[in-house]
Amino acid sequence: MSCEPKTNFVDLLDEFKEIFSNELGTIKNEKARIYLNPNSTPKFFKSCSVPFVLKQKMELELEKMVRNNVLKPVDVSEWAT
């Protein structure tokens, strides 16, 4: 019995390139479930202030996340209403 790998690493990367890409992917045809304690209550927290020196970087990252459909902009938190 041989211990030789049947494929090398580069072949695996090529075969599963959609998994190993540098881009963000999405899961399709699956439902997610979140289990909460029945006695839990939602809590609203005021957002933290961002240091001025990091504000521009944060805004650029948020814009990138909106473009990539990771986040969606909202005016008011649904929990606050």
PDB file of N, CA, C and O in Angstrom, chain B, residues numbered from 101:
ATOM      1  N   MET B 101       0.842  -1.175   0.000  1.00  0.00           N
ATOM      2  CA  MET B 101       0.000   0.000   0.000  1.00  0.00           C
ATOM      3  C   MET B 101       0.893   1.245   0.000  1.00  0.00           C
ATOM      4  O   MET B 101       1.832   1.341   0.790  1.00  0.00           O
ATOM      5  N   SER B 102       0.601   2.174  -0.867  1.00  0.00           N
ATOM      6  CA  SER B 102       1.412   3.369  -1.021  1.00  0.00           C
ATOM      7  C   SER B 102       0.821   4.522  -0.221  1.00  0.00           C
ATOM      8  O   SER B 102      -0.397   4.662  -0.110  1.00  0.00           O
ATOM      9  N   CYS B 103       1.696   5.334   0.326  1.00  0.00           N
ATOM     10  CA  CYS B 103       1.266   6.522   1.058  1.00  0.00           C
ATOM     11  C   CYS B 103       1.383   7.780   0.197  1.00  0.00           C
ATOM     12  O   CYS B 103       1.269   8.895   0.705  1.00  0.00           O
ATOM     13  N   GLU B 104       1.604   7.606  -1.071  1.00  0.00           N
ATOM     14  CA  GLU B 104       1.742   8.735  -1.989  1.00  0.00           C
ATOM     15  C   GLU B 104       0.402   9.450  -2.135  1.00  0.00           C
ATOM     16  O   GLU B 104      -0.627   8.800  -2.322  1.00  0.00           O
ATOM     17  N   PRO B 105       0.402  10.780  -2.051  1.00  0.00           N
ATOM     18  CA  PRO B 105      -0.858  11.496  -2.285  1.00  0.00           C
ATOM     19  C   PRO B 105      -1.272  11.357  -3.742  1.00  0.00           C
ATOM     20  O   PRO B 105      -0.428  11.385  -4.638  1.00  0.00           O
ATOM     21  N   LYS B 106      -2.564  11.208  -3.979  1.00  0.00           N
ATOM     22  CA  LYS B 106      -3.058  11.036  -5.342  1.00  0.00           C
ATOM     23  C   LYS B 106      -3.056  12.342  -6.122  1.00  0.00           C
ATOM     24  O   LYS B 106      -2.930  12.337  -7.346  1.00  0.00           O
ATOM     25  N   THR B 107      -3.191  13.439  -5.431  1.00  0.00           N
ATOM     26  CA  THR B 107      -3.135  14.748  -6.083  1.00  0.00           C
ATOM     27  C   THR B 107      -2.232  15.636  -5.257  1.00  0.00           C
ATOM     28  O   THR B 107      -2.039  15.417  -4.061  1.00  0.00           O
ATOM     29  N   ASN B 108      -1.690  16.630  -5.905  1.00  0.00           N
ATOM     30  CA  ASN B 108      -0.868  17.560  -5.137  1.00  0.00           C
ATOM     31  C   ASN B 108      -1.703  18.783  -4.748  1.00  0.00           C
ATOM     32  O   ASN B 108      -2.848  18.940  -5.171  1.00  0.00           O
ATOM     33  N   PHE B 109      -1.115  19.606  -3.964  1.00  0.00           N
ATOM     34  CA  PHE B 109      -1.809  20.755  -3.405  1.00  0.00           C
ATOM     35  C   PHE B 109      -2.311  21.697  -4.491  1.00  0.00           C
ATOM     36  O   PHE B 109      -3.424  22.213  -4.394  1.00  0.00           O
ATOM     37  N   VAL B 110      -1.517  21.923  -5.510  1.00  0.00           N
ATOM     38  CA  VAL B 110      -1.902  22.834  -6.595  1.00  0.00           C
ATOM     39  C   VAL B 110      -3.127  22.297  -7.328  1.00  0.00           C
ATOM     40  O   VAL B 110      -4.006  23.066  -7.717  1.00  0.00           O
ATOM     41  N   ASP B 111      -3.186  20.976  -7.518  1.00  0.00           N
ATOM     42  CA  ASP B 111      -4.350  20.374  -8.168  1.00  0.00           C
ATOM     43  C   ASP B 111      -5.613  20.579  -7.331  1.00  0.00           C
ATOM     44  O   ASP B 111      -6.685  20.850  -7.872  1.00  0.00           O
ATOM     45  N   LEU B 112      -5.481  20.450  -6.015  1.00  0.00           N
ATOM     46  CA  LEU B 112      -6.633  20.676  -5.135  1.00  0.00           C
ATOM     47  C   LEU B 112      -7.091  22.129  -5.179  1.00  0.00           C
ATOM     48  O   LEU B 112      -8.290  22.406  -5.213  1.00  0.00           O
ATOM     49  N   LEU B 113      -6.136  23.054  -5.178  1.00  0.00           N
ATOM     50  CA  LEU B 113      -6.491  24.471  -5.270  1.00  0.00           C
ATOM     51  C   LEU B 113      -7.225  24.757  -6.572  1.00  0.00           C
ATOM     52  O   LEU B 113      -8.185  25.527  -6.595  1.00  0.00           O
ATOM     53  N   ASP B 114      -6.774  24.139  -7.649  1.00  0.00           N
ATOM     54  CA  ASP B 114      -7.412  24.353  -8.944  1.00  0.00           C
ATOM     55  C   ASP B 114      -8.798  23.712  -8.985  1.00  0.00           C
ATOM     56  O   ASP B 114      -9.737  24.306  -9.516  1.00  0.00           O
ATOM     57  N   GLU B 115      -8.934  22.534  -8.442  1.00  0.00           N
ATOM     58  CA  GLU B 115     -10.213  21.825  -8.461  1.00  0.00           C
ATOM     59  C   GLU B 115     -11.273  22.541  -7.626  1.00  0.00           C
ATOM     60  O   GLU B 115     -12.446  22.566  -8.000  1.00  0.00           O
ATOM     61  N   PHE B 116     -10.867  23.117  -6.504  1.00  0.00           N
ATOM     62  CA  PHE B 116     -11.802  23.791  -5.596  1.00  0.00           C
ATOM     63  C   PHE B 116     -11.521  25.282  -5.524  1.00  0.00           C
ATOM     64  O   PHE B 116     -11.531  25.864  -4.440  1.00  0.00           O
ATOM     65  N   LYS B 117     -11.270  25.907  -6.676  1.00  0.00           N
ATOM     66  CA  LYS B 117     -10.881  27.317  -6.683  1.00  0.00           C
ATOM     67  C   LYS B 117     -11.957  28.240  -6.124  1.00  0.00           C
ATOM     68  O   LYS B 117     -11.632  29.300  -5.589  1.00  0.00           O
ATOM     69  N   GLU B 118     -13.239  27.862  -6.235  1.00  0.00           N
ATOM     70  CA  GLU B 118     -14.283  28.724  -5.681  1.00  0.00           C
ATOM     71  C   GLU B 118     -14.236  28.748  -4.156  1.00  0.00           C
ATOM     72  O   GLU B 118     -14.653  29.732  -3.545  1.00  0.00           O
ATOM     73  N   ILE B 119     -13.745  27.703  -3.545  1.00  0.00           N
ATOM     74  CA  ILE B 119     -13.629  27.654  -2.082  1.00  0.00           C
ATOM     75  C   ILE B 119     -12.406  28.428  -1.608  1.00  0.00           C
ATOM     76  O   ILE B 119     -12.454  29.096  -0.575  1.00  0.00           O
ATOM     77  N   PHE B 120     -11.310  28.340  -2.360  1.00  0.00           N
ATOM     78  CA  PHE B 120     -10.059  28.949  -1.932  1.00  0.00           C
ATOM     79  C   PHE B 120      -9.813  30.328  -2.535  1.00  0.00           C
ATOM     80  O   PHE B 120      -8.688  30.825  -2.486  1.00  0.00           O
ATOM     81  N   SER B 121     -10.827  30.945  -3.094  1.00  0.00           N
ATOM     82  CA  SER B 121     -10.637  32.275  -3.668  1.00  0.00           C
ATOM     83  C   SER B 121     -10.505  33.300  -2.546  1.00  0.00           C
ATOM     84  O   SER B 121     -10.859  33.024  -1.399  1.00  0.00           O
ATOM     85  N   ASN B 122     -10.005  34.460  -2.875  1.00  0.00           N
ATOM     86  CA  ASN B 122      -9.838  35.538  -1.899  1.00  0.00           C
ATOM     87  C   ASN B 122     -11.097  36.379  -1.759  1.00  0.00           C
ATOM     88  O   ASN B 122     -11.115  37.346  -0.998  1.00  0.00           O
ATOM     89  N   GLU B 123     -12.144  36.022  -2.482  1.00  0.00           N
ATOM     90  CA  GLU B 123     -13.377  36.781  -2.435  1.00  0.00           C
ATOM     91  C   GLU B 123     -14.358  36.148  -1.455  1.00  0.00           C
ATOM     92  O   GLU B 123     -14.312  34.950  -1.177  1.00  0.00           O
ATOM     93  N   LEU B 124     -15.233  36.983  -0.950  1.00  0.00           N
ATOM     94  CA  LEU B 124     -16.242  36.534  -0.008  1.00  0.00           C
ATOM     95  C   LEU B 124     -17.330  35.779  -0.751  1.00  0.00           C
ATOM     96  O   LEU B 124     -17.794  36.232  -1.797  1.00  0.00           O
ATOM     97  N   GLY B 125     -17.733  34.662  -0.236  1.00  0.00           N
ATOM     98  CA  GLY B 125     -18.778  33.869  -0.867  1.00  0.00           C
ATOM     99  C   GLY B 125     -20.039  33.864  -0.038  1.00  0.00           C
ATOM    100  O   GLY B 125     -20.098  34.455   1.041  1.00  0.00           O
ATOM    101  N   THR B 126     -21.037  33.197  -0.551  1.00  0.00           N
ATOM    102  CA  THR B 126     -22.297  33.069   0.167  1.00  0.00           C
ATOM    103  C   THR B 126     -22.729  31.608   0.167  1.00  0.00           C
ATOM    104  O   THR B 126     -22.339  30.829  -0.703  1.00  0.00           O
ATOM    105  N   ILE B 127     -23.519  31.262   1.131  1.00  0.00           N
ATOM    106  CA  ILE B 127     -24.078  29.919   1.210  1.00  0.00           C
ATOM    107  C   ILE B 127     -25.476  29.981   0.625  1.00  0.00           C
ATOM    108  O   ILE B 127     -26.288  30.824   1.008  1.00  0.00           O
ATOM    109  N   LYS B 128     -25.745  29.085  -0.299  1.00  0.00           N
ATOM    110  CA  LYS B 128     -27.050  29.073  -0.948  1.00  0.00           C
ATOM    111  C   LYS B 128     -27.760  27.767  -0.619  1.00  0.00           C
ATOM    112  O   LYS B 128     -27.124  26.752  -0.335  1.00  0.00           O
ATOM    113  N   ASN B 129     -29.066  27.811  -0.660  1.00  0.00           N
ATOM    114  CA  ASN B 129     -29.914  26.634  -0.450  1.00  0.00           C
ATOM    115  C   ASN B 129     -29.761  26.022   0.938  1.00  0.00           C
ATOM    116  O   ASN B 129     -29.976  24.822   1.107  1.00  0.00           O
ATOM    117  N   GLU B 130     -29.404  26.802   1.905  1.00  0.00           N
ATOM    118  CA  GLU B 130     -29.302  26.345   3.294  1.00  0.00           C
ATOM    119  C   GLU B 130     -30.041  27.333   4.186  1.00  0.00           C
ATOM    120  O   GLU B 130     -30.008  28.538   3.940  1.00  0.00           O
ATOM    121  N   LYS B 131     -30.693  26.840   5.198  1.00  0.00           N
ATOM    122  CA  LYS B 131     -31.358  27.700   6.166  1.00  0.00           C
ATOM    123  C   LYS B 131     -30.556  27.682   7.459  1.00  0.00           C
ATOM    124  O   LYS B 131     -30.081  26.636   7.902  1.00  0.00           O
ATOM    125  N   ALA B 132     -30.417  28.846   8.044  1.00  0.00           N
ATOM    126  CA  ALA B 132     -29.703  28.962   9.312  1.00  0.00           C
ATOM    127  C   ALA B 132     -30.725  29.056  10.444  1.00  0.00           C
ATOM    128  O   ALA B 132     -31.825  29.579  10.267  1.00  0.00           O
ATOM    129  N   ARG B 133     -30.345  28.549  11.585  1.00  0.00           N
ATOM    130  CA  ARG B 133     -31.196  28.638  12.771  1.00  0.00           C
ATOM    131  C   ARG B 133     -30.373  29.193  13.916  1.00  0.00           C
ATOM    132  O   ARG B 133     -29.211  28.831  14.102  1.00  0.00           O
ATOM    133  N   ILE B 134     -30.983  30.059  14.665  1.00  0.00           N
ATOM    134  CA  ILE B 134     -30.355  30.617  15.859  1.00  0.00           C
ATOM    135  C   ILE B 134     -31.243  30.235  17.033  1.00  0.00           C
ATOM    136  O   ILE B 134     -32.423  30.583  17.072  1.00  0.00           O
ATOM    137  N   TYR B 135     -30.677  29.529  17.972  1.00  0.00           N
ATOM    138  CA  TYR B 135     -31.430  29.106  19.144  1.00  0.00           C
ATOM    139  C   TYR B 135     -31.123  30.057  20.294  1.00  0.00           C
ATOM    140  O   TYR B 135     -29.963  30.266  20.650  1.00  0.00           O
ATOM    141  N   LEU B 136     -32.163  30.623  20.862  1.00  0.00           N
ATOM    142  CA  LEU B 136     -32.032  31.551  21.980  1.00  0.00           C
ATOM    143  C   LEU B 136     -32.717  30.980  23.208  1.00  0.00           C
ATOM    144  O   LEU B 136     -33.636  30.167  23.109  1.00  0.00           O
ATOM    145  N   ASN B 137     -32.259  31.414  24.340  1.00  0.00           N
ATOM    146  CA  ASN B 137     -32.909  31.065  25.589  1.00  0.00           C
ATOM    147  C   ASN B 137     -34.302  31.706  25.581  1.00  0.00           C
ATOM    148  O   ASN B 137     -34.406  32.903  25.314  1.00  0.00           O
ATOM    149  N   PRO B 138     -35.352  30.972  25.857  1.00  0.00           N
ATOM    150  CA  PRO B 138     -36.705  31.548  25.815  1.00  0.00           C
ATOM    151  C   PRO B 138     -36.900  32.708  26.790  1.00  0.00           C
ATOM    152  O   PRO B 138     -37.778  33.544  26.579  1.00  0.00           O
ATOM    153  N   ASN B 139     -36.113  32.771  27.832  1.00  0.00           N
ATOM    154  CA  ASN B 139     -36.236  33.854  28.815  1.00  0.00           C
ATOM    155  C   ASN B 139     -35.390  35.073  28.476  1.00  0.00           C
ATOM    156  O   ASN B 139     -35.412  36.054  29.219  1.00  0.00           O
ATOM    157  N   SER B 140     -34.645  35.038  27.375  1.00  0.00           N
ATOM    158  CA  SER B 140     -33.761  36.158  27.042  1.00  0.00           C
ATOM    159  C   SER B 140     -34.568  37.331  26.483  1.00  0.00           C
ATOM    160  O   SER B 140     -35.630  37.148  25.888  1.00  0.00           O
ATOM    161  N   THR B 141     -34.044  38.523  26.688  1.00  0.00           N
ATOM    162  CA  THR B 141     -34.673  39.729  26.154  1.00  0.00           C
ATOM    163  C   THR B 141     -33.635  40.492  25.338  1.00  0.00           C
ATOM    164  O   THR B 141     -32.469  40.554  25.725  1.00  0.00           O
ATOM    165  N   PRO B 142     -34.045  41.066  24.222  1.00  0.00           N
ATOM    166  CA  PRO B 142     -33.098  41.840  23.404  1.00  0.00           C
ATOM    167  C   PRO B 142     -32.638  43.087  24.148  1.00  0.00           C
ATOM    168  O   PRO B 142     -33.401  43.687  24.904  1.00  0.00           O
ATOM    169  N   LYS B 143     -31.388  43.468  23.926  1.00  0.00           N
ATOM    170  CA  LYS B 143     -30.839  44.659  24.566  1.00  0.00           C
ATOM    171  C   LYS B 143     -30.276  45.574  23.501  1.00  0.00           C
ATOM    172  O   LYS B 143     -29.665  45.120  22.534  1.00  0.00           O
ATOM    173  N   PHE B 144     -30.484  46.847  23.681  1.00  0.00           N
ATOM    174  CA  PHE B 144     -29.975  47.856  22.763  1.00  0.00           C
ATOM    175  C   PHE B 144     -28.811  48.569  23.427  1.00  0.00           C
ATOM    176  O   PHE B 144     -28.924  49.028  24.564  1.00  0.00           O
ATOM    177  N   PHE B 145     -27.688  48.664  22.718  1.00  0.00           N
ATOM    178  CA  PHE B 145     -26.524  49.360  23.232  1.00  0.00           C
ATOM    179  C   PHE B 145     -26.175  50.517  22.306  1.00  0.00           C
ATOM    180  O   PHE B 145     -26.233  50.388  21.083  1.00  0.00           O
ATOM    181  N   LYS B 146     -25.821  51.625  22.891  1.00  0.00           N
ATOM    182  CA  LYS B 146     -25.377  52.773  22.123  1.00  0.00           C
ATOM    183  C   LYS B 146     -24.072  52.398  21.421  1.00  0.00           C
ATOM    184  O   LYS B 146     -23.229  51.700  21.985  1.00  0.00           O
ATOM    185  N   SER B 147     -23.918  52.864  20.196  1.00  0.00           N
ATOM    186  CA  SER B 147     -22.699  52.542  19.454  1.00  0.00           C
ATOM    187  C   SER B 147     -21.489  53.225  20.093  1.00  0.00           C
ATOM    188  O   SER B 147     -21.605  54.291  20.698  1.00  0.00           O
ATOM    189  N   CYS B 148     -20.354  52.600  19.948  1.00  0.00           N
ATOM    190  CA  CYS B 148     -19.114  53.156  20.480  1.00  0.00           C
ATOM    191  C   CYS B 148     -18.591  54.240  19.548  1.00  0.00           C
ATOM    192  O   CYS B 148     -18.760  54.153  18.332  1.00  0.00           O
ATOM    193  N   SER B 149     -17.969  55.241  20.107  1.00  0.00           N
ATOM    194  CA  SER B 149     -17.384  56.280  19.263  1.00  0.00           C
ATOM    195  C   SER B 149     -16.066  55.769  18.676  1.00  0.00           C
ATOM    196  O   SER B 149     -15.320  55.035  19.323  1.00  0.00           O
ATOM    197  N   VAL B 150     -15.804  56.177  17.437  1.00  0.00           N
ATOM    198  CA  VAL B 150     -14.595  55.752  16.730  1.00  0.00           C
ATOM    199  C   VAL B 150     -13.569  56.862  16.844  1.00  0.00           C
ATOM    200  O   VAL B 150     -13.897  58.026  16.615  1.00  0.00           O
ATOM    201  N   PRO B 151     -12.329  56.530  17.195  1.00  0.00           N
ATOM    202  CA  PRO B 151     -11.288  57.561  17.249  1.00  0.00           C
ATOM    203  C   PRO B 151     -11.153  58.262  15.900  1.00  0.00           C
ATOM    204  O   PRO B 151     -11.228  57.624  14.850  1.00  0.00           O
ATOM    205  N   PHE B 152     -10.957  59.555  15.936  1.00  0.00           N
ATOM    206  CA  PHE B 152     -10.888  60.362  14.716  1.00  0.00           C
ATOM    207  C   PHE B 152      -9.874  59.820  13.722  1.00  0.00           C
ATOM    208  O   PHE B 152     -10.121  59.830  12.516  1.00  0.00           O
ATOM    209  N   VAL B 153      -8.743  59.349  14.213  1.00  0.00           N
ATOM    210  CA  VAL B 153      -7.679  58.876  13.335  1.00  0.00           C
ATOM    211  C   VAL B 153      -8.100  57.618  12.559  1.00  0.00           C
ATOM    212  O   VAL B 153      -7.536  57.338  11.501  1.00  0.00           O
ATOM    213  N   LEU B 154      -9.069  56.866  13.060  1.00  0.00           N
ATOM    214  CA  LEU B 154      -9.517  55.636  12.397  1.00  0.00           C
ATOM    215  C   LEU B 154     -10.817  55.805  11.615  1.00  0.00           C
ATOM    216  O   LEU B 154     -11.248  54.879  10.929  1.00  0.00           O
ATOM    217  N   LYS B 155     -11.435  56.957  11.708  1.00  0.00           N
ATOM    218  CA  LYS B 155     -12.755  57.151  11.134  1.00  0.00           C
ATOM    219  C   LYS B 155     -12.781  56.937   9.619  1.00  0.00           C
ATOM    220  O   LYS B 155     -13.680  56.265   9.114  1.00  0.00           O
ATOM    221  N   GLN B 156     -11.818  57.492   8.886  1.00  0.00           N
ATOM    222  CA  GLN B 156     -11.814  57.343   7.432  1.00  0.00           C
ATOM    223  C   GLN B 156     -11.621  55.875   7.023  1.00  0.00           C
ATOM    224  O   GLN B 156     -12.292  55.395   6.109  1.00  0.00           O
ATOM    225  N   LYS B 157     -10.713  55.167   7.694  1.00  0.00           N
ATOM    226  CA  LYS B 157     -10.500  53.752   7.392  1.00  0.00           C
ATOM    227  C   LYS B 157     -11.762  52.935   7.675  1.00  0.00           C
ATOM    228  O   LYS B 157     -12.114  52.035   6.913  1.00  0.00           O
ATOM    229  N   MET B 158     -12.430  53.259   8.772  1.00  0.00           N
ATOM    230  CA  MET B 158     -13.653  52.552   9.116  1.00  0.00           C
ATOM    231  C   MET B 158     -14.734  52.789   8.073  1.00  0.00           C
ATOM    232  O   MET B 158     -15.424  51.851   7.672  1.00  0.00           O
ATOM    233  N   GLU B 159     -14.891  54.035   7.628  1.00  0.00           N
ATOM    234  CA  GLU B 159     -15.904  54.346   6.620  1.00  0.00           C
ATOM    235  C   GLU B 159     -15.619  53.629   5.305  1.00  0.00           C
ATOM    236  O   GLU B 159     -16.544  53.145   4.653  1.00  0.00           O
ATOM    237  N   LEU B 160     -14.354  53.556   4.911  1.00  0.00           N
ATOM    238  CA  LEU B 160     -13.988  52.840   3.687  1.00  0.00           C
ATOM    239  C   LEU B 160     -14.298  51.351   3.811  1.00  0.00           C
ATOM    240  O   LEU B 160     -14.798  50.740   2.866  1.00  0.00           O
ATOM    241  N   GLU B 161     -14.009  50.779   4.948  1.00  0.00           N
ATOM    242  CA  GLU B 161     -14.286  49.358   5.162  1.00  0.00           C
ATOM    243  C   GLU B 161     -15.789  49.088   5.175  1.00  0.00           C
ATOM    244  O   GLU B 161     -16.239  48.083   4.625  1.00  0.00           O
ATOM    245  N   LEU B 162     -16.566  49.969   5.793  1.00  0.00           N
ATOM    246  CA  LEU B 162     -18.020  49.811   5.792  1.00  0.00           C
ATOM    247  C   LEU B 162     -18.589  49.901   4.375  1.00  0.00           C
ATOM    248  O   LEU B 162     -19.473  49.126   4.011  1.00  0.00           O
ATOM    249  N   GLU B 163     -18.084  50.844   3.575  1.00  0.00           N
ATOM    250  CA  GLU B 163     -18.524  50.972   2.182  1.00  0.00           C
ATOM    251  C   GLU B 163     -18.196  49.702   1.399  1.00  0.00           C
ATOM    252  O   GLU B 163     -19.005  49.238   0.595  1.00  0.00           O
ATOM    253  N   LYS B 164     -17.015  49.146   1.635  1.00  0.00           N
ATOM    254  CA  LYS B 164     -16.610  47.907   0.965  1.00  0.00           C
ATOM    255  C   LYS B 164     -17.541  46.760   1.360  1.00  0.00           C
ATOM    256  O   LYS B 164     -17.934  45.960   0.511  1.00  0.00           O
ATOM    257  N   MET B 165     -17.890  46.676   2.632  1.00  0.00           N
ATOM    258  CA  MET B 165     -18.770  45.611   3.105  1.00  0.00           C
ATOM    259  C   MET B 165     -20.181  45.762   2.533  1.00  0.00           C
ATOM    260  O   MET B 165     -20.840  44.758   2.262  1.00  0.00           O
ATOM    261  N   VAL B 166     -20.656  46.994   2.343  1.00  0.00           N
ATOM    262  CA  VAL B 166     -21.962  47.224   1.720  1.00  0.00           C
ATOM    263  C   VAL B 166     -21.907  46.809   0.251  1.00  0.00           C
ATOM    264  O   VAL B 166     -22.834  46.168  -0.245  1.00  0.00           O
ATOM    265  N   ARG B 167     -20.829  47.170  -0.450  1.00  0.00           N
ATOM    266  CA  ARG B 167     -20.676  46.770  -1.862  1.00  0.00           C
ATOM    267  C   ARG B 167     -20.657  45.259  -2.021  1.00  0.00           C
ATOM    268  O   ARG B 167     -21.170  44.738  -3.012  1.00  0.00           O
ATOM    269  N   ASN B 168     -20.074  44.546  -1.064  1.00  0.00           N
ATOM    270  CA  ASN B 168     -19.967  43.088  -1.127  1.00  0.00           C
ATOM    271  C   ASN B 168     -21.173  42.378  -0.504  1.00  0.00           C
ATOM    272  O   ASN B 168     -21.151  41.162  -0.316  1.00  0.00           O
ATOM    273  N   ASN B 169     -22.221  43.139  -0.186  1.00  0.00           N
ATOM    274  CA  ASN B 169     -23.457  42.591   0.387  1.00  0.00           C
ATOM    275  C   ASN B 169     -23.245  41.869   1.717  1.00  0.00           C
ATOM    276  O   ASN B 169     -23.981  40.939   2.047  1.00  0.00           O
ATOM    277  N   VAL B 170     -22.249  42.296   2.471  1.00  0.00           N
ATOM    278  CA  VAL B 170     -22.047  41.757   3.814  1.00  0.00           C
ATOM    279  C   VAL B 170     -22.951  42.517   4.781  1.00  0.00           C
ATOM    280  O   VAL B 170     -23.540  41.931   5.689  1.00  0.00           O
ATOM    281  N   LEU B 171     -23.053  43.828   4.574  1.00  0.00           N
ATOM    282  CA  LEU B 171     -23.903  44.691   5.392  1.00  0.00           C
ATOM    283  C   LEU B 171     -24.883  45.412   4.495  1.00  0.00           C
ATOM    284  O   LEU B 171     -24.649  45.561   3.296  1.00  0.00           O
ATOM    285  N   LYS B 172     -25.978  45.858   5.078  1.00  0.00           N
ATOM    286  CA  LYS B 172     -26.888  46.730   4.347  1.00  0.00           C
ATOM    287  C   LYS B 172     -27.127  47.961   5.211  1.00  0.00           C
ATOM    288  O   LYS B 172     -27.276  47.847   6.427  1.00  0.00           O
ATOM    289  N   PRO B 173     -27.164  49.135   4.590  1.00  0.00           N
ATOM    290  CA  PRO B 173     -27.345  50.358   5.375  1.00  0.00           C
ATOM    291  C   PRO B 173     -28.759  50.459   5.938  1.00  0.00           C
ATOM    292  O   PRO B 173     -29.733  50.104   5.273  1.00  0.00           O
ATOM    293  N   VAL B 174     -28.855  50.942   7.157  1.00  0.00           N
ATOM    294  CA  VAL B 174     -30.147  51.198   7.805  1.00  0.00           C
ATOM    295  C   VAL B 174     -30.083  52.560   8.473  1.00  0.00           C
ATOM    296  O   VAL B 174     -29.014  53.019   8.877  1.00  0.00           O
ATOM    297  N   ASP B 175     -31.236  53.198   8.583  1.00  0.00           N
ATOM    298  CA  ASP B 175     -31.288  54.505   9.237  1.00  0.00           C
ATOM    299  C   ASP B 175     -31.438  54.371  10.744  1.00  0.00           C
ATOM    300  O   ASP B 175     -30.834  55.123  11.508  1.00  0.00           O
ATOM    301  N   VAL B 176     -32.256  53.401  11.165  1.00  0.00           N
ATOM    302  CA  VAL B 176     -32.536  53.211  12.579  1.00  0.00           C
ATOM    303  C   VAL B 176     -32.528  51.707  12.864  1.00  0.00           C
ATOM    304  O   VAL B 176     -33.040  50.917  12.071  1.00  0.00           O
ATOM    305  N   SER B 177     -31.960  51.329  13.969  1.00  0.00           N
ATOM    306  CA  SER B 177     -31.958  49.936  14.361  1.00  0.00           C
ATOM    307  C   SER B 177     -33.383  49.435  14.538  1.00  0.00           C
ATOM    308  O   SER B 177     -34.232  50.139  15.085  1.00  0.00           O
ATOM    309  N   GLU B 178     -33.642  48.228  14.076  1.00  0.00           N
ATOM    310  CA  GLU B 178     -34.980  47.651  14.247  1.00  0.00           C
ATOM    311  C   GLU B 178     -35.296  47.424  15.715  1.00  0.00           C
ATOM    312  O   GLU B 178     -36.462  47.442  16.108  1.00  0.00           O
ATOM    313  N   TRP B 179     -34.282  47.212  16.518  1.00  0.00           N
ATOM    314  CA  TRP B 179     -34.499  46.968  17.944  1.00  0.00           C
ATOM    315  C   TRP B 179     -34.845  48.252  18.686  1.00  0.00           C
ATOM    316  O   TRP B 179     -35.476  48.216  19.742  1.00  0.00           O
ATOM    317  N   ALA B 180     -34.424  49.399  18.122  1.00  0.00           N
ATOM    318  CA  ALA B 180     -34.646  50.663  18.813  1.00  0.00           C
ATOM    319  C   ALA B 180     -36.068  51.171  18.646  1.00  0.00           C
ATOM    320  O   ALA B 180     -36.505  52.044  19.396  1.00  0.00           O
ATOM    321  N   THR B 181     -36.798  50.636  17.671  1.00  0.00           N
ATOM    322  CA  THR B 181     -38.146  51.159  17.415  1.00  0.00           C
ATOM    323  C   THR B 181     -39.195  50.411  18.189  1.00  0.00           C
ATOM    324  O   THR B 181     -40.380  50.726  18.086  1.00  0.00           O
TER     325      THR B 181
END
